[in-house]
Amino acid sequence: MAKKITQKSPCTLSEHVKYVLEGKRRFENIFRSMVRMILDDPKLVEKTVVNGKTLYDYRVLREGKKHIIGMYEEINSFVSFVKDAAEGGSSREMAFVLIGEPGNGKTYFVDYISSLYRSFIAIPENNRFTFRFKNLDKLGGYGKINTIESQTYEDPMILAMNIYDDELSNREFLKNKGATKVQIETFYDDYRPLGADTYFIWNQIKEFLNEDIDKIDDFVEIIKVPISESRGVLTGKYAAKDKITSSAVDLLGDESITRLLHITDPSNPYRFDLRRGALARVAGGGIHFADEVFKNKRDLVQVYLGVIQNRTIEIEGFKWPLDTLIIATSNNAEFARFLEEKEQAPIVDRCRLVYMSHNTNYKLQQQLTAYSIGNKHKTTYSGEDLHIDPNLNYAVSVAFTISRMPRSEKLTPVEMMKLAAGDVAGEKSIQTLNEVINKLNTEPDITKRFGQKGLGHRNLGRAIQILLEKSETQEGKCMYAGDVFDAIENVIIDYVQDPNDRTKFLEDLKIAKSLYRKNIMTSIFNAYMDEPNAIEKDVLNYVNMVIGMDAKNLGSDKIWTYKDPQTGKIVSVKIDDTFINSVEERLGLKTNEQKQSYRTTIAKIYGQKLIQDPNYNFMDNNDLVKAVTDVRLKSDIAGAGSLVGALANRTNEENQMLYNRMITTMTKKLGYCTTCSQKTIEYFCTMDDAD
């Protein structure tokens, strides 16, 4: 009766080869695994438009509680890199290097990819395997060492392709195990020789067996490659150290005194302990992360050059082939210093350099800001609940995104920020932003390119910390958005060293504060109207009136009937010429030609945006929102100034009732607490920094 073979581990080499041929286990290099992880399901690959350029987005990188946000160009470069390597391109002999300012997400990107890869390999059908030699006491010469595991986690199929010294015999061996010609050719696409010590030991075993390969199962067993972040197995990191404490041993390994006490043959390569180094632990289809690679001293950089180019660990002439994806990071300053040493050019030639910019999309920044604020329940020092102002995320995100916008004659920082997020920026188009970006990206000085300079995520974290430290935050039991601007100013003054950058960032902060003021105007108006979406409805009313003015079915009563794209219901709106003209005058449009041009623009946006998103509400058009708000306030209580007066001067009962009603609406309907609602109204009444 035939023995039923199951996927047990450990198992014999013959059983493992059988599993691979049956498709129960895989033999593939790191690049193919990575491509399969990202591209295996076509449904998870989508097209997206970033700054007017069509790119691909990969859903597998957008999953989990704290996934990658943005980084579209960098991700596309990475996927292209590993795909080229998987297909045998030049990327196979290169390292992928991310260069950018500190705190822009380089390390997080690599850590996320590594974490995702560990999870992928942990799936049973994706498990990686290696082999170990056992019963070495029968061979003699190894003292008390009875088992030796492949130090570089070589795949068992590599051993199967190196059973004999000649390739034809090895191909015949696989054929006898049931491999087809196509399978054998596929295996040999990823062929590499055995490492020095496994080759040495394997030859000893063959001699002991008198070349009787049928008995190899007595000396070889197949085991799973462990997946351990803390041990640096499968995914490992080497952070640059100072020149005294760093050594090539940290990467390659070194001679082991303990092993020399057991091994009788001094020429045995197993006397070298490769697992002391970071590279051997990721050599079996793993990821090696070289953090701040150009900070390393010169001899270590030379080690990296050899490893990247040859994909081998070399010690005293002995070689151990690697199957490793090498990802490195560097900040701009260190990379610039490295380039000044002209003799270091060869390693740069062996790297796929990707200049990682800061995130420049304020909507995506709001997700990153949410990471920094944290999603756990916050409390004060005394253990009481700590509220988060609903405007805090917007205020922080806009302030940090604006700081990353370079100066341009064609676009203001606000226009640039809006276009980068896909918002409306008046008459300015995405093509204008594209022209600005393309011009900036031809700068030889990397720091002058689009998004390369600005306040990073670490500075964002510091600003949140300073906000939390404030006595106003602790006593008011609320992280009030208006206070965060002082915190960001402290960060700029204390942590930005370059005086020109500091001046620019402080100017950017003023711009961000003006945007925050416009944003709270919406809340104030909604609170005044006692309706959460009051301003949104009025903005859409203006848009629909503009669209309806030229409608063919518009009757003498000036009532336009249309199908609401958001609800699908038939809705009627009365064209109010006075309201339309008032809004447009608030926008600074005086002549009929200007007004008609603006209306055409609104109609164009209406047509473009609603095709992509039926729920688009024009609320990203700050100027239009402000104009509609001002008009409504004027028609209701003679302008924003009168509302300020009513809220600031609460000596009469009517004003006090208005104030109390607005506070109630803000706390019960708009997500405010008593502290931030009062402070927001107080800030609204203080017009000293209003534009």
Phi, psi and omega in degrees: 000129183291141179282130180283125182268125175245167182278065179278158177215127003287158178221181181273166178297319180299318179294319181296315179301320179298316179299319181294316180295329179277353180084009180280335175231163184241150168234106181207155179280172183302322184292319178294321178298317182295318179297318180296321180298321186268321190250002187300323181254106182301335180293339182268007177249122184234159174264144178217158179249123180236118181052039177081003182246133180280125178229170176261148176235142187242112187298332182297336179269000183246021183253158178099168184293325184230067184275176178290136178241132181071221179056034186300312183294319180296319179295317178299320178296319181294314180297318178298321181297308183290329178292318178297318179295321180296332181265015175082017181283184183294339180298337181298334181251029181227165173252150178263117187240124177261125182237133180180182180289154175300142175080021178253008172103011182298306182296321179298320178302311182293318180298322180292315178301318180296316179297317180297320181292320177299317179296322180295315181289336180289342176294129187312316183288349179254000182308144174259148183233154174222187182225161173222150176269136181234175180055037181289345177297335178290330179284322185083155177094002181242012178057234182268007177275111183259334179230142178227121179270146176305121186292333181254019178051049179296144180288142178303330180292334174294320176295319180297331178272001179232022179302314179250168181281341180249147186294321182301317180295322179293320177297321179295322178300313180294322179297319179294336178278354177110007181285139176279169180297319180296317179298317181297317179297321179296318178300317185285349171297331181249024181294141168208153180290165175290154174294161187305314184286320179292325176296318181297311182293320181299321177294324176296319180295317180297319178296318181296325181272002184054042177065017177276090188292339180297342183262009185294337181296343176287341185241351183232132172226149185259132181227161178285145171286125180294151177247101186221111178294318184290330178272352181074023179266133183079311172230124183223156183233137171237110180271136180302135179245176179286169190292338182278314187274343182279150181204153177297337178301325181299334180260316190261332188100181184202172178297137183256119179297321181300316181292325180297334179289339182257324186277127182273332182268110183293346179271359180289120182295346180292352177292344176270127178265097182286335183290350173292335180266159184285333187287318184298328184288344178244014187283345182262058180082042183243184180244125174255123181254111178263098183281130182050056188300327184276000173278343182295153177291165192301318183294328177288324177297323177294324175299314179299322179302313179296318182293316181295315186286314187262346184053047176219151166267127180239124175224118178052039177089344175280146183232142174230109180296149181242148168239086191220137170268122181255117176243133181231161175229159175199146173273162186303317184296314180295320180294320178297319178297320181296320181293335179295334176275094189303329183289351180271006183303324184305322182289326178296324178295337181264013182240142169267102184276129176234119181273107184274123179269169170290160173294130183244010179254110186295335178289319175291327179298329179297328176289320178293322178296323178299324175300316183288321178294323179093149181255004179276156180298126183259146179226161176281176178301330181272004175089008179274157181300136178250117182277151176246120179305130180299343179268354187299312183300315180299314182300314181294313184298317180294318181299316182284325179290318179301324181296340182267359180272119179288162177284140181213147177283336185273330184224143171282162178304322181292316178299318180297315181297318182293314181296323180296335179263003180082015180272173177278137178229061181062230181275349185286140184250168178296333178297324178296316177299319179301317179298317180297313181297314181299321179292315180296323184284359173268357180294130176296326177283110186303323186292348179267357180282165186298124176079002184280334179245144179158178177282129185265184185293329179293320176295326177297315178299321179295320180298318178295320179298315180296320177300318180293328181288335186302139179295328178298322180293315184289318182286323180277351180057037182205137174273084185286130185299323182298333181282342186290336180294323175294321180295317180294321178299319177299318180297315180299314182293320186276329190245347178265116188277321184289123183297326179293317177297318182299316179298315180298314183297324179292324175293319178299325181295324177295320178298316181298322181293325178292325176292323177297319179298316179298324181293319182286340175303323179298314180297318180298315180295315179299321179293320179297319181279353181059039180211125185300329184246026186300311184292323178299318179296319181291323177297315179293328175299314178300313181299312181295325176296318179297318179294319185287340182302325183258010182290143182290330184269018180281120182275181180293336178282359180057036174254122181255127179255129183214166177266119180293119182294339181278322184251340183080003182269156177280126184232147176244141177224137179269126181289117181252096183301323181297314179298314181299311181296323180296316179298315183291327175293322176297332178278359179086017181266113187260315185270161178298324179297316179297316181295317181295321179297318180294319179297322177297319178298315179299316180296322179294315178298317179305313181293318183287312187289318185290338175293319181281321185218102181299340182267008180299134188236008178066009182286351176279350179272085187302321182296317179294317180299315181296318181297314179297318180299312181299318180296315181294320178295321180294318182289332183272309183222039174060044168097164180298325179300321179291324177294320176301314180298319182294320182283327182281325182253095185253037180283334177261159187295323183297316179295320180294322179294319177299314179300312182297320180295319180293320177299317180297316179297316182295321182281327185265334186241337188247005174085010179274163168252178182300318183296306185286335176291317179294317181291325179293317177296319179299318179293321178300324181282344179264104189262014187294330181252013179286147179273000000 
